[in-house]
Amino acid sequence: MLNDFLTYQAQTSPYPLGMEVSHAIGSYIYDTNGKKYLDFVAGVSACTLGHQHPRVKQAIINQLDKYAHVMVYGEYAQDPSVELCKLLAENMPPQLNKTYLVNSGTEATEGALKLARRVTGRSQLISCFNAYHGNTMGSMSVMGFEERKQIFRPLIPDVDFITFNNEDDLQKITNKTAGIILETIQGGAGFIQPHNDFLKKVRQRCDEVGAMMILDEIQPGFGRTGKLFGFQNYDIVPDIVVMGKGMGGGMPVGAFTANANHMDLLSHDPKLGHITTFGGHPVIAAACLATLQELVETDLMPKCLEKEQLFRKLLVHPLIKEIRGEGLMLAIMTESPEITNQIIFKCQEKGLILFWLLFEGCAIRVTPPLTLSNEEITEGCGIIIEAMNEVLKAN
């Protein structure tokens, strides 16, 4: 299978990890040799409830027994997608009350950028250096990492960049700005949190000049920081929320949510202002609905903060310079990318899955399923410390 994988399936890097997957359940992935791996990555924050969660799995089966795809997005009323959007509205600030369902986080970013231009009639977009919002052309245009996008230029024009947490840069938001897009917690840059009321100050500046504030919740969203969305920790309400990854319980999905008065602008002048064939797919929506129901009906979200403290208690080692992030969105920082690589590879050998961040080479990603038990946290942290001891000795 590995040979065929490399021969016939397009790759994203020269050296993929290449694990041959047999099956996955709960917090574990099994390879075709029968070896099991404790999963501290959750499909890069996507498998919120772990693998094959009974509620999500049953929701998919039940919907498949009724119907799958029947019509392009937005024409037919289909129960799973309607109920999902309704439940989202009930668990978000009142002004964020209408959702457009799409197929991925980057498509949700594209829709949000278009909506900001449609609402304001302006063209300028602002993002942050070291930001990542997806990899399609519009999303890449607001990616703040030139090395990854230079070869694909020209991208969309009239995009400017500021530095996350730099208040002086907020003066770049003017009456020519359609919208500013920010990750609530910068992901690829190293799980950098806003400080000194930075998001509130962005909100205030947007209000002053009539620009739209877009928050990308693709990574922190759906419970990972202890609340349904990361912005709910910072006492602000954006104009548009972009989501994806964890909302699908392991299924491919994205969405953007805004006020109904704004969202309705996509339906006219011109018609079909944003359109997708498979967005809101009933089987995917059923999985999303089951995931959201499980989160709002249980204590999984607040438990993330308790689990964070257990991670911080157990992960103490000379190779750990700091642990960034909140809840179950954590980054273990080492002194060099070389050390990080050694630890990640050693942990995989020992049966623990860790991963990298896009732009910060010193970071080790820890974004496990929210269903991870304290016993599994202890098991995984023990493997990390063991691997670090070996790396420290070898260096």
TAUR-V907625 format. One record per pair of residues at least 4 apart in sequence whose C-alpha atoms are under 6 Angstrom apart, sorted by the first residue. I is the first residue (numbers start at 1). J is the second residue. Records with the same first field share a line. If there is no record, write none. Layout:
I=J  J
//
This chain:
1=5
4=8
5=9
20=31  32
21=31  32
22=30  31  32
23=30
24=28  29  30  51
25=51  52
26=50  51
27=38  39  50
28=37  38  39
29=36  37
30=34  35  36
31=35
37=351  352
38=352
39=353
40=353  354  366  367  368
41=354  366  367  368
42=46  47  368  369
43=47
45=246  367
46=245  246  250
47=246  249  250  369
48=246  249  369  370
49=369  370  371
50=369
52=57
53=57
54=58
56=287  290
58=62
59=286  287
60=283  287
63=283
64=68
68=282
72=277
73=276  277  279
79=83
80=282  285  286
81=280  285
84=289
85=99
89=97
95=259
96=258  259
97=259
98=257  258  259  260
99=256  257
100=255  256
101=255  279  280
102=254  255  279
103=253  254  279
104=244  253  254
105=243  244  254
106=134
108=242  254  255  256
110=138
116=178  179  212
117=121  122  123  178
120=178
122=178
123=178
124=158  159  177  178
125=159  178  179  180
126=159  160  161  180
127=142  161  180  181
128=144  161  162  163  164
129=144  161  163
130=144  145  189
131=143  144
132=143
133=139
134=139
135=139  140
136=140
141=155  156
146=150
162=169
165=198
173=177
174=209
175=209
177=211
178=211
179=211  212  213
180=213  214
181=214  215
182=215  216
183=215  216
184=215
185=191  192  193
186=191  192
187=191
188=357  358  359
189=359  360
190=360
191=325
194=198
206=210  211
212=239
213=238  239
214=238  239  240  241
215=241
216=242
217=221  242  243
218=243  244  245
220=224  230
221=228  229  230
222=228  229  246  247
223=227  228  301
224=327  328
225=230  326  327
226=301  302  304  305  327
227=301
239=258
240=257  258
241=256  257
242=256
243=254  255
244=253  254
247=288
248=253  287  288
249=291
260=264
266=273
267=271  272  273
280=285
281=285
282=286
285=289
293=297
304=327  328
305=327
308=327  328
311=315
319=334
320=333  334
321=333  334
322=333
323=331  332  333
324=330  331
325=329  330
328=367
329=367
330=366
331=363  364  365  366
332=363  364
333=362  363
334=362
336=362
337=361  362
340=362
343=387
344=354
346=387
347=352
348=352  353
355=364  365
356=364  365
388=392
//
